[in-house]
Amino acid sequence: GRFTSDTETVIDGDGQPGWDVELYRNDSYVGGATVDDTGRYSFERVSLFAGDNRIKIVQYGLEGERREEERLITVL
């Protein structure tokens, strides 16, 4: 987990080019993106709530593959 006093953050990472990415905060859908040609995705200015923010990143492949990653960001 990560601790911060910020109320916004950037969520980014690596993936397979062309895969779709969905972002969830505390089980609520935040937005979607596509992994670019360099293998990166990014969600800018993601709002954070006071306390624990459980971030889930779900990637969907072109042939039905699925990958999940979870992160915890705690706002103090």
Phi, psi and omega in degrees: 000168182227143178248141180206164171252358180287150178256003175219154178209169173255130174249118180218170180178192183250153176194184178277130179308134179091348179287149175272146181232133174244142181243132178234142174237119181051046178069009176254134181295131179255317181173177181230160179206174175235138177294129184281181184295341179270358179087022182239151170227157181206139172241113183271149172051052176281122180290142177240147177260159174299140181092208184280134174240108179270113183260128175238130179244122181243125178251137181241124181277170183289342181240029176090003177295155179215131175231139178236145175222141177238143176226150177241124175238121181254123178266122182273000000 
